[in-house]
Amino acid sequence: MKFLFDFFPILLFFGVFKLAEVFEPTAHSLVTTYLGGMIAGGTIKPDQAPIMLATVVAILATTLQIAYVKARGRKVDLMLWVSFAIITIFGGLTIYLHDDNFIKWKPTLIYLIFALGMLIAQFGFRKNLMREAMESQLKLPDDVWSKVGLSWAAFFLFLGVLNLLVAFVIFEGNTSAWVSFKVFGITGLMFVFIIGQTVMLSKYIEAEDDKADDKIVKDQA
């Protein structure tokens, strides 16, 4: 459930972009009519309309996420605030300057902030963010927690660099292909990495299960 909540803005971004591509004249009319006052010069080319609409929807979706969390009386995660700040600033620049290069930088900036935050916490403050997030569900030796934290930081750095390569080298000038990669490529890599992490940590998970089973047997005895 949390996975869907976290990916809510991305899924909407993708859906609106692809729909606007199919109905480009309608999308262009909507952007010109309702966003004209937010765009430098007041007008855009028809092929720029899909990314404009998708960006507006992504900003609104992230805003709704924060409003929903607050309405439930819960604390908004720092990472959600970071995502909101970046999508608002770079999405706003994308709309105002009608330049999709700004929105293409957004994933890289978020991943780099995640990676640097984890590294600074681990080496500067002796604080393993992955351990704090997962320790209540999983018990690991200190050295393993260190590897887990470093592997996630390295993975986020990799995603940040990969996004730049895809956006500005591999699919340069092809915003549609980049949007598809952003949703399916990065999400797919995330799943593969999580599965790899699960396999790597499976022996520790099994050990914890065995200890729990032994405790139950002793209690029953």
Backbone as CSV, one residue per row, in Angstrom:
resi,resn,N_x,N_y,N_z,CA_x,CA_y,CA_z,C_x,C_y,C_z
1,MET,0.840,-1.209,0.000,0.000,0.000,0.000,0.875,1.259,0.000
2,LYS,1.918,1.237,0.838,2.810,2.393,0.884,3.519,2.582,-0.446
3,PHE,3.829,1.455,-1.116,4.478,1.538,-2.422,3.612,2.320,-3.405
4,LEU,2.325,2.017,-3.449,1.412,2.727,-4.344,1.298,4.198,-3.954
5,PHE,1.274,4.448,-2.648,1.205,5.830,-2.172,2.429,6.616,-2.628
6,ASP,3.627,6.028,-2.486,4.865,6.697,-2.872,4.936,6.943,-4.378
7,PHE,4.381,6.009,-5.151,4.468,6.121,-6.613,3.255,6.810,-7.231
8,PHE,2.354,7.272,-6.392,1.137,7.935,-6.870,1.432,9.091,-7.836
9,PRO,2.312,10.047,-7.484,2.592,11.145,-8.426,3.242,10.670,-9.723
10,ILE,4.125,9.668,-9.626,4.817,9.159,-10.822,3.834,8.496,-11.767
11,LEU,2.931,7.688,-11.214,1.945,7.011,-12.044,1.009,8.005,-12.721
12,LEU,0.593,9.029,-11.979,-0.256,10.060,-12.576,0.501,10.833,-13.655
13,PHE,1.763,11.152,-13.374,2.609,11.854,-14.337,2.650,11.076,-15.651
14,PHE,2.904,9.781,-15.543,2.994,8.926,-16.737,1.654,8.863,-17.473
15,GLY,0.576,8.597,-16.718,-0.734,8.459,-17.342,-1.186,9.715,-18.066
16,VAL,-1.013,10.864,-17.407,-1.424,12.134,-18.025,-0.564,12.438,-19.244
17,PHE,0.742,12.184,-19.146,1.633,12.459,-20.279,1.225,11.638,-21.496
18,LYS,1.025,10.332,-21.311,0.693,9.452,-22.438,-0.676,9.802,-23.019
19,LEU,-1.625,10.135,-22.140,-2.953,10.526,-22.615,-2.875,11.832,-23.398
20,ALA,-2.088,12.775,-22.907,-1.947,14.062,-23.586,-1.238,13.908,-24.933
21,GLU,-0.348,12.918,-25.027,0.301,12.645,-26.322,-0.719,12.187,-27.360
22,VAL,-1.638,11.344,-26.925,-2.663,10.818,-27.836,-3.604,11.930,-28.284
23,PHE,-3.963,12.802,-27.332,-4.889,13.901,-27.627,-4.128,15.229,-27.556
24,GLU,-3.094,15.332,-28.345,-2.207,16.503,-28.284,-2.915,17.832,-28.553
25,PRO,-3.792,17.932,-29.566,-4.482,19.222,-29.796,-5.295,19.674,-28.580
26,THR,-5.986,18.710,-27.950,-6.774,19.039,-26.756,-5.867,19.460,-25.610
27,ALA,-4.771,18.735,-25.449,-3.812,19.072,-24.392,-3.227,20.460,-24.615
28,HIS,-2.908,20.770,-25.863,-2.351,22.085,-26.189,-3.348,23.192,-25.867
29,SER,-4.616,22.927,-26.179,-5.661,23.912,-25.905,-5.816,24.132,-24.399
30,LEU,-5.782,23.054,-23.630,-5.908,23.165,-22.178,-4.758,23.957,-21.569
31,VAL,-3.543,23.652,-22.015,-2.376,24.344,-21.476,-2.414,25.821,-21.830
32,THR,-2.736,26.112,-23.072,-2.787,27.507,-23.522,-3.857,28.295,-22.763
33,THR,-5.002,27.652,-22.535,-6.124,28.333,-21.887,-5.903,28.539,-20.394
34,TYR,-5.453,27.478,-19.711,-5.401,27.518,-18.253,-4.008,27.781,-17.665
35,LEU,-2.986,27.553,-18.457,-1.629,27.770,-17.947,-0.895,28.894,-18.664
36,GLY,-1.587,29.544,-19.573,-0.956,30.607,-20.353,-0.323,31.686,-19.496
37,GLY,-0.972,32.009,-18.364,-0.446,33.047,-17.485,0.780,32.613,-16.709
38,MET,1.062,31.320,-16.691,2.215,30.789,-15.953,3.405,30.501,-16.867
39,ILE,3.206,30.724,-18.166,4.233,30.374,-19.145,4.862,31.633,-19.723
40,ALA,6.169,31.656,-19.769,6.874,32.795,-20.374,6.456,32.918,-21.836
41,GLY,5.951,34.077,-22.210,5.493,34.272,-23.575,4.036,33.923,-23.764
42,GLY,3.463,33.151,-22.844,2.037,32.844,-22.893,1.632,31.693,-23.786
43,THR,2.525,31.224,-24.656,2.172,30.139,-25.571,3.300,29.108,-25.646
44,ILE,2.929,27.911,-26.053,3.907,26.836,-26.239,3.610,26.112,-27.549
45,LYS,4.520,25.272,-27.969,4.299,24.430,-29.140,3.400,23.261,-28.739
46,PRO,2.623,22.729,-29.665,1.721,21.613,-29.335,2.440,20.416,-28.715
47,ASP,3.653,20.100,-29.196,4.340,18.923,-28.671,4.913,19.139,-27.267
48,GLN,4.830,20.371,-26.769,5.264,20.641,-25.402,4.140,20.479,-24.392
49,ALA,2.906,20.409,-24.878,1.740,20.348,-23.988,1.730,19.121,-23.072
50,PRO,2.036,17.914,-23.568,1.975,16.739,-22.678,2.842,16.860,-21.430
51,ILE,4.079,17.299,-21.575,4.964,17.391,-20.407,4.497,18.492,-19.460
52,MET,3.890,19.547,-20.010,3.373,20.625,-19.172,2.220,20.127,-18.282
53,LEU,1.266,19.443,-18.906,0.128,18.932,-18.149,0.578,17.892,-17.121
54,ALA,1.455,16.997,-17.549,1.928,15.949,-16.651,2.666,16.537,-15.455
55,THR,3.430,17.592,-15.689,4.178,18.229,-14.602,3.241,18.892,-13.603
56,VAL,2.227,19.577,-14.098,1.235,20.211,-13.209,0.554,19.154,-12.344
57,VAL,0.171,18.050,-12.965,-0.510,16.977,-12.229,0.423,16.369,-11.178
58,ALA,1.701,16.205,-11.503,2.664,15.653,-10.543,2.830,16.570,-9.331
59,ILE,2.867,17.876,-9.581,2.968,18.841,-8.472,1.729,18.761,-7.584
60,LEU,0.555,18.733,-8.213,-0.698,18.650,-7.450,-0.781,17.334,-6.675
61,ALA,-0.340,16.237,-7.294,-0.404,14.927,-6.643,0.489,14.885,-5.411
62,THR,1.689,15.459,-5.513,2.605,15.487,-4.369,2.037,16.369,-3.257
63,THR,1.409,17.474,-3.646,0.760,18.343,-2.663,-0.363,17.599,-1.935
64,LEU,-1.138,16.824,-2.685,-2.219,16.039,-2.087,-1.675,14.966,-1.146
65,GLN,-0.524,14.386,-1.499,0.100,13.407,-0.603,0.373,14.020,0.769
66,ILE,0.984,15.196,0.762,1.314,15.865,2.021,0.043,16.236,2.779
67,ALA,-0.953,16.741,2.074,-2.219,17.111,2.716,-2.882,15.883,3.337
68,TYR,-2.814,14.754,2.654,-3.425,13.518,3.154,-2.735,13.048,4.432
69,VAL,-1.400,13.065,4.431,-0.634,12.634,5.603,-0.952,13.535,6.797
70,LYS,-0.979,14.846,6.552,-1.274,15.790,7.629,-2.708,15.638,8.131
71,ALA,-3.637,15.384,7.216,-5.040,15.229,7.597,-5.231,14.023,8.515
72,ARG,-4.358,13.034,8.376,-4.431,11.846,9.231,-3.655,12.029,10.537
73,GLY,-3.100,13.231,10.712,-2.389,13.526,11.942,-1.035,12.871,12.044
74,ARG,-0.448,12.496,10.907,0.846,11.841,10.895,1.934,12.811,10.453
75,LYS,3.175,12.477,10.785,4.308,13.311,10.416,4.697,13.053,8.962
76,VAL,4.922,14.127,8.218,5.335,14.004,6.818,6.821,13.641,6.772
77,ASP,7.155,12.563,6.064,8.553,12.143,5.945,9.394,13.239,5.314
78,LEU,10.643,13.325,5.762,11.571,14.311,5.201,11.716,14.124,3.700
79,MET,11.780,12.875,3.255,11.973,12.600,1.837,10.781,13.098,1.000
80,LEU,9.587,13.058,1.599,8.414,13.571,0.879,8.495,15.083,0.750
81,TRP,8.975,15.759,1.812,9.185,17.212,1.730,10.230,17.540,0.670
82,VAL,11.306,16.747,0.619,12.353,16.965,-0.385,11.787,16.801,-1.786
83,SER,11.015,15.735,-1.976,10.402,15.490,-3.280,9.461,16.628,-3.669
84,PHE,8.681,17.103,-2.694,7.747,18.204,-2.951,8.498,19.473,-3.363
85,ALA,9.589,19.782,-2.650,10.366,20.988,-2.954,10.957,20.914,-4.362
86,ILE,11.513,19.762,-4.707,12.173,19.627,-6.008,11.163,19.637,-7.153
87,ILE,10.050,18.890,-6.997,9.057,18.866,-8.061,8.415,20.233,-8.239
88,THR,8.246,20.979,-7.140,7.647,22.310,-7.239,8.594,23.288,-7.926
89,ILE,9.858,23.280,-7.523,10.827,24.221,-8.106,11.137,23.878,-9.557
90,PHE,11.536,22.641,-9.793,11.948,22.268,-11.151,10.748,22.053,-12.070
91,GLY,9.632,21.608,-11.485,8.413,21.534,-12.287,7.932,22.925,-12.663
92,GLY,8.036,23.853,-11.697,7.654,25.241,-11.983,8.504,25.853,-13.076
93,LEU,9.813,25.574,-13.046,10.702,26.080,-14.097,10.373,25.450,-15.448
94,THR,10.017,24.170,-15.413,9.631,23.480,-16.653,8.426,24.157,-17.290
95,ILE,7.456,24.491,-16.452,6.234,25.126,-16.966,6.508,26.563,-17.412
96,TYR,7.150,27.344,-16.561,7.363,28.753,-16.874,8.242,28.936,-18.114
97,LEU,9.314,28.180,-18.195,10.256,28.320,-19.317,9.938,27.360,-20.461
98,HIS,8.851,26.601,-20.312,8.475,25.508,-21.226,9.708,24.772,-21.759
99,ASP,10.462,24.252,-20.785,11.699,23.524,-21.071,11.708,22.252,-20.228
100,ASP,11.565,21.098,-20.894,11.457,19.842,-20.137,12.789,19.380,-19.540
101,ASN,13.873,20.063,-19.831,15.162,19.678,-19.246,15.143,19.791,-17.720
102,PHE,14.364,20.737,-17.195,14.320,20.928,-15.748,13.660,19.735,-15.055
103,ILE,12.523,19.278,-15.583,11.833,18.154,-14.958,12.648,16.877,-15.100
104,LYS,13.462,16.787,-16.144,14.298,15.594,-16.328,15.410,15.513,-15.278
105,TRP,15.778,16.639,-14.709,16.788,16.644,-13.655,16.221,16.211,-12.309
106,LYS,14.901,16.272,-12.155,14.277,16.020,-10.861,14.627,14.662,-10.261
107,PRO,14.498,13.534,-10.991,14.851,12.242,-10.373,16.302,12.179,-9.923
108,THR,17.204,12.712,-10.750,18.626,12.676,-10.393,18.882,13.435,-9.098
109,LEU,18.300,14.610,-8.967,18.509,15.393,-7.751,17.986,14.669,-6.514
110,ILE,16.812,14.047,-6.633,16.255,13.326,-5.497,17.146,12.148,-5.107
111,TYR,17.592,11.373,-6.107,18.445,10.220,-5.806,19.784,10.654,-5.218
112,LEU,20.336,11.736,-5.722,21.610,12.215,-5.183,21.456,12.713,-3.745
113,ILE,20.347,13.381,-3.464,20.088,13.843,-2.099,19.933,12.646,-1.163
114,PHE,19.197,11.614,-1.611,19.055,10.403,-0.809,20.427,9.795,-0.519
115,ALA,21.233,9.628,-1.580,22.539,8.976,-1.435,23.460,9.776,-0.527
116,LEU,23.556,11.069,-0.780,24.452,11.903,0.029,23.975,11.977,1.481
117,GLY,22.659,12.043,1.671,22.124,12.072,3.018,22.488,10.811,3.786
118,MET,22.392,9.666,3.130,22.733,8.396,3.774,24.221,8.313,4.083
119,LEU,25.054,8.769,3.146,26.503,8.716,3.361,26.951,9.672,4.464
120,ILE,26.394,10.881,4.447,26.754,11.868,5.477,26.308,11.372,6.858
121,ALA,25.097,10.799,6.922,24.599,10.283,8.196,25.472,9.141,8.704
122,GLN,25.866,8.251,7.772,26.613,7.071,8.191,28.047,7.395,8.590
123,PHE,28.712,8.238,7.806,30.119,8.515,8.075,30.324,9.767,8.934
124,GLY,29.408,10.710,8.836,29.567,11.941,9.597,28.951,11.899,10.972
125,PHE,27.843,11.154,11.099,27.128,11.130,12.374,26.968,9.726,12.955
126,ARG,27.617,8.729,12.311,27.524,7.345,12.777,26.063,6.909,12.917
127,LYS,25.260,7.298,11.944,23.834,7.016,11.993,23.427,6.339,10.686
128,ASN,23.029,5.082,10.776,22.650,4.313,9.593,21.147,4.461,9.364
129,LEU,20.776,5.198,8.327,19.363,5.489,8.084,18.576,4.240,7.720
130,MET,19.188,3.310,6.993,18.498,2.072,6.645,18.248,1.236,7.905
131,ARG,19.205,1.248,8.809,19.034,0.508,10.061,17.885,1.087,10.868
132,GLU,17.799,2.410,10.930,16.720,3.039,11.683,15.361,2.723,11.085
133,ALA,15.336,2.579,9.756,14.066,2.326,9.075,13.633,0.866,9.172
134,MET,14.598,-0.061,9.267,14.284,-1.479,9.138,14.551,-2.322,10.385
135,GLU,15.242,-1.763,11.374,15.693,-2.594,12.489,14.548,-3.185,13.304
136,SER,13.419,-2.524,13.319,12.296,-3.067,14.088,11.746,-4.351,13.461
137,GLN,11.988,-4.542,12.155,11.523,-5.744,11.465,12.639,-6.747,11.193
138,LEU,13.886,-6.306,11.290,15.000,-7.177,10.906,16.214,-6.927,11.787
139,LYS,16.755,-7.997,12.351,17.943,-7.899,13.198,19.165,-8.363,12.406
140,LEU,20.162,-7.482,12.282,21.374,-7.799,11.532,22.607,-7.404,12.337
141,PRO,23.741,-8.065,12.064,24.999,-7.633,12.690,25.369,-6.227,12.238
142,ASP,26.169,-5.533,13.023,26.551,-4.155,12.721,27.211,-4.023,11.351
143,ASP,28.128,-4.964,11.020,28.838,-4.867,9.746,27.900,-5.069,8.559
144,VAL,26.869,-5.880,8.764,25.897,-6.104,7.684,25.036,-4.859,7.488
145,TRP,24.640,-4.233,8.580,23.880,-2.983,8.467,24.692,-1.940,7.711
146,SER,25.983,-1.890,7.973,26.848,-0.944,7.271,26.845,-1.211,5.772
147,LYS,26.919,-2.488,5.399,26.898,-2.854,3.970,25.554,-2.515,3.333
148,VAL,24.479,-2.748,4.080,23.149,-2.426,3.564,23.027,-0.927,3.290
149,GLY,23.474,-0.117,4.245,23.414,1.335,4.064,24.239,1.800,2.871
150,LEU,25.447,1.266,2.748,26.324,1.663,1.640,25.785,1.184,0.300
151,SER,25.207,0.002,0.283,24.678,-0.522,-0.982,23.499,0.311,-1.476
152,TRP,22.634,0.773,-0.548,21.518,1.630,-0.954,22.023,2.990,-1.431
153,ALA,23.016,3.541,-0.746,23.582,4.823,-1.175,24.187,4.690,-2.574
154,ALA,24.919,3.599,-2.810,25.534,3.366,-4.119,24.466,3.184,-5.195
155,PHE,23.382,2.501,-4.832,22.303,2.283,-5.793,21.633,3.593,-6.184
156,PHE,21.398,4.458,-5.204,20.795,5.759,-5.512,21.725,6.615,-6.377
157,LEU,23.019,6.560,-6.106,23.983,7.273,-6.955,23.925,6.747,-8.381
158,PHE,23.844,5.436,-8.505,23.746,4.806,-9.824,22.500,5.275,-10.572
159,LEU,21.353,5.287,-9.878,20.111,5.734,-10.517,20.200,7.194,-10.947
160,GLY,20.840,8.020,-10.116,20.977,9.438,-10.452,21.773,9.640,-11.727
161,VAL,22.882,8.933,-11.841,23.722,9.038,-13.040,23.006,8.438,-14.248
162,LEU,22.365,7.288,-14.036,21.663,6.616,-15.127,20.563,7.502,-15.701
163,ASN,19.814,8.182,-14.832,18.753,9.069,-15.313,19.299,10.153,-16.232
164,LEU,20.446,10.728,-15.886,21.061,11.753,-16.741,21.465,11.173,-18.086
165,LEU,22.039,9.980,-18.073,22.463,9.343,-19.323,21.262,9.067,-20.227
166,VAL,20.196,8.559,-19.627,18.998,8.240,-20.412,18.339,9.509,-20.942
167,ALA,18.213,10.516,-20.071,17.499,11.747,-20.441,18.253,12.591,-21.459
168,PHE,19.573,12.696,-21.292,20.322,13.667,-22.095,21.307,13.046,-23.088
169,VAL,21.424,11.727,-23.082,22.326,11.068,-24.044,21.572,10.014,-24.854
170,ILE,21.095,8.975,-24.178,20.448,7.866,-24.878,19.156,8.303,-25.562
171,PHE,18.295,9.011,-24.831,17.020,9.474,-25.390,16.987,10.995,-25.505
172,GLU,18.084,11.588,-25.876,18.141,13.045,-26.007,17.079,13.534,-26.986
173,GLY,16.273,14.477,-26.544,15.233,15.032,-27.404,13.987,14.177,-27.507
174,ASN,13.966,13.020,-26.838,12.803,12.122,-26.884,12.188,12.035,-25.478
175,THR,11.377,13.011,-25.167,10.788,13.088,-23.837,9.883,11.902,-23.546
176,SER,9.161,11.434,-24.553,8.247,10.310,-24.377,8.992,9.056,-23.922
177,ALA,10.132,8.785,-24.556,10.920,7.605,-24.178,11.466,7.753,-22.763
178,TRP,11.871,8.968,-22.409,12.384,9.193,-21.051,11.300,8.980,-20.011
179,VAL,10.083,9.450,-20.283,8.969,9.272,-19.346,8.714,7.783,-19.119
180,SER,8.743,6.991,-20.189,8.534,5.550,-20.062,9.648,4.908,-19.245
181,PHE,10.879,5.333,-19.484,12.002,4.800,-18.712,11.864,5.169,-17.245
182,LYS,11.454,6.401,-16.981,11.320,6.894,-15.604,10.351,6.015,-14.813
183,VAL,9.272,5.589,-15.451,8.260,4.803,-14.748,8.624,3.319,-14.721
184,PHE,8.942,2.756,-15.884,9.152,1.317,-15.968,10.609,0.912,-15.740
185,GLY,11.543,1.669,-16.308,12.951,1.320,-16.166,13.444,1.445,-14.741
186,ILE,13.244,2.614,-14.153,13.728,2.850,-12.796,12.963,1.989,-11.786
187,THR,11.653,1.857,-11.980,10.866,1.008,-11.073,11.320,-0.442,-11.165
188,GLY,11.588,-0.907,-12.387,12.066,-2.269,-12.578,13.407,-2.496,-11.904
189,LEU,14.313,-1.544,-12.057,15.622,-1.649,-11.404,15.477,-1.655,-9.888
190,MET,14.539,-0.873,-9.384,14.302,-0.835,-7.946,13.839,-2.196,-7.440
191,PHE,12.939,-2.833,-8.175,12.457,-4.155,-7.787,13.596,-5.177,-7.795
192,VAL,14.401,-5.137,-8.856,15.521,-6.080,-8.969,16.491,-5.893,-7.798
193,PHE,16.770,-4.639,-7.459,17.696,-4.360,-6.354,17.123,-4.859,-5.032
194,ILE,15.840,-4.609,-4.806,15.212,-5.055,-3.562,15.233,-6.578,-3.459
195,ILE,14.968,-7.248,-4.582,15.026,-8.714,-4.582,16.442,-9.187,-4.260
196,GLY,17.436,-8.523,-4.862,18.825,-8.865,-4.581,19.168,-8.684,-3.110
197,GLN,18.688,-7.589,-2.531,18.915,-7.332,-1.109,18.244,-8.408,-0.248
198,THR,17.031,-8.790,-0.638,16.307,-9.808,0.115,17.048,-11.145,0.094
199,VAL,17.565,-11.510,-1.092,18.327,-12.754,-1.218,19.596,-12.686,-0.364
200,MET,20.272,-11.542,-0.410,21.510,-11.372,0.348,21.270,-11.497,1.849
201,LEU,20.120,-11.000,2.307,19.837,-10.982,3.743,19.002,-12.183,4.194
202,SER,18.663,-13.062,3.261,17.759,-14.167,3.583,18.291,-15.056,4.699
203,LYS,19.608,-15.278,4.745,20.153,-16.161,5.781,19.963,-15.566,7.180
204,TYR,20.002,-14.226,7.252,19.781,-13.581,8.550,18.307,-13.630,8.925
205,ILE,17.440,-13.499,7.916,16.000,-13.578,8.154,15.636,-14.971,8.646
206,GLU,16.222,-15.997,7.990,15.959,-17.374,8.386,16.460,-17.642,9.800
207,ALA,17.619,-17.080,10.133,18.183,-17.267,11.473,17.253,-16.679,12.530
208,GLU,16.686,-15.495,12.234,15.754,-14.873,13.168,14.494,-15.721,13.331
209,ASP,14.023,-16.310,12.196,12.842,-17.163,12.260,13.114,-18.407,13.112
210,ASP,14.316,-18.977,12.949,14.681,-20.164,13.724,14.718,-19.841,15.213
211,LYS,15.271,-18.675,15.549,15.314,-18.263,16.960,13.907,-18.101,17.523
212,ALA,13.040,-17.516,16.710,11.654,-17.321,17.158,10.961,-18.657,17.379
213,ASP,11.204,-19.613,16.455,10.603,-20.940,16.591,11.123,-21.643,17.846
214,ASP,12.427,-21.527,18.091,13.020,-22.151,19.275,12.418,-21.575,20.556
215,LYS,12.192,-20.260,20.539,11.630,-19.608,21.729,10.204,-20.113,21.979
216,ILE,9.441,-20.290,20.903,8.064,-20.769,21.045,8.049,-22.184,21.633
217,VAL,8.983,-23.031,21.127,9.060,-24.412,21.615,9.414,-24.434,23.085
218,LYS,10.403,-23.602,23.489,10.809,-23.527,24.884,9.668,-23.038,25.771
219,ASP,8.938,-22.035,25.272,7.814,-21.501,26.065,6.733,-22.562,26.257
220,GLN,6.501,-23.341,25.206,5.465,-24.373,25.272,5.902,-25.516,26.185
221,ALA,7.230,-25.759,26.191,7.756,-26.824,27.042,7.636,-26.415,28.514
